[in-house]
Amino acid sequence: MSDIAAECGVSVVTVAKVLNQSGGSNTRVGAATAKDILAVAERLHYRPNLSARNLRVGTSKLIGVLIDSESVGGLARMLAAIERCADARGYRIMVAEEHDKVSNVIAGYQSFRQYGADGVICISHDYLDASDALYSFFARQPRLVFVGRPRLEKAVYVDGAYAERARLALDFLWNSGRRRIALLIDPAGYLSLDGRREGFVRSLEALGGRMEVNGRIFAVPLSDITMVDIQQAVGACFERELLDWNCDAVITMCDEYAGFVIREFQARGIRIPDEVAVIGHGNDRFCEILNPALASIDDDQAAQGRTAVELICRMIDPEEEAAVWQEPAPEVRPRLVWRESAGGNPPAELRDERWKR
């Protein structure tokens, strides 16, 4: 601002009044002077000093978002919804990404605080090596909202209804006459996967089914979620378990798994969905272009993102923060998006659903 003031031949107070659009000063700025100041500011690429502004007004109007760089599914939809919802409330977002490294989660959070972020949304926290130190750190932080239940006794989070994701697929397949239904899932102890596994077991028992050897749950260990790993792991699972068990339906943990499952069956001359039905998870855009088109569970990631922003904005508000802690976690329920790979005869509302941005 000093550079602009010197070039325009005015005081720093006058420049500040124009750039900050402040009406609190007695300094009067003529239209021509204001125009000159704005032109010089643009030519000099002026940007406000956020740290100084934060000290002056007490808010940065920034929300930090911690994400997993290896996430599959609808992360892009969630981030887009977070950005739009935050923008509508006058906030911008900052994003920090990492994968499966607790120290980077903490470092990302601390970077947000260094920039004065008013609150943080954490999507990246469900890790196997998430030590007590990580959650002890999180438990001490203010204005923090998780997407998905964390390993904390008390936290503000968006409930993604993990068990419901498996139940929707299982109920549809069971009601379509399928009785040898496999759940293809990573055996690692992630909260989201554990919830789906438990939902599958409980739903199967409620339907009157029974668990067979290996529990109908086929574990596909992955060192990382990459296409090469999925292809190799799914192929090995076919040779080791799926073909011998002679299943008539497969529910997978993600749409990438499902795509390889369909390919493996078709390579062996097994027809989808006539002989084996397949349902994925994530409702990614490519589900429409597979042959047959892939049915999938849609977690409504956009709604999860919007709900997280609503929660963090309420936590930022001193009059709302205490109430947020007392309320149950808001739940965003998934839905089954029917496509040809699931077979059966779905109701009209499922048949008409398609991938939505």
NORQUI-V295996 format. One record per backbone hydrogen bond with DSSP energy under -1.0 kcal/mol. NH is the residue of the N-H (numbers start at 1). CO is the residue of the C=O. If there is no record, write none. Layout:
nh	co
NH	CO
NH	CO
This chain:
nh	co
5	1
6	2
7	3
8	4
9	5
10	5
15	11
16	12
17	13
18	14
19	15
20	16
22	17
34	30
35	31
36	32
37	33
38	34
39	35
40	36
41	37
42	38
43	39
44	40
45	42
46	41
53	49
54	50
55	51
56	52
57	53
58	54
63	92
64	119
65	94
66	121
67	96
69	98
71	68
78	74
79	75
80	76
81	77
82	78
83	79
84	80
85	81
86	82
87	83
88	84
90	87
91	86
92	61
94	63
96	65
98	67
105	101
106	102
107	103
108	104
109	105
110	106
111	107
112	108
113	109
114	110
115	111
116	113
117	112
118	62
120	143
121	64
122	145
123	66
127	125
130	127
131	129
135	131
136	132
137	133
138	134
139	135
140	137
141	138
145	120
146	156
147	122
148	158
152	150
158	146
159	330
167	163
168	164
169	165
170	166
171	167
172	168
173	169
174	170
175	171
177	174
178	173
182	249
183	216
184	251
185	218
190	188
194	190
195	191
196	192
197	193
198	194
199	195
200	196
201	197
202	198
203	199
204	200
205	201
206	202
207	203
208	205
209	204
215	212
217	214
218	183
220	185
226	224
230	226
231	227
232	228
233	229
234	230
235	231
236	232
237	233
238	234
239	235
240	236
241	237
242	237
243	238
245	241
246	242
248	180
249	180
250	277
251	182
252	279
253	184
255	281
258	254
259	255
260	256
261	257
262	258
263	259
264	260
265	261
266	262
267	263
268	265
269	266
270	265
275	271
276	271
277	248
278	341
279	250
280	295
282	297
287	284
288	285
294	287
296	337
297	280
298	335
304	300
305	301
306	302
307	303
308	304
309	305
310	306
311	307
312	308
313	309
314	310
315	311
316	312
317	313
320	317
321	317
324	320
325	321
327	323
332	159
335	298
337	296
341	293
342	339
343	340
351	347
352	348
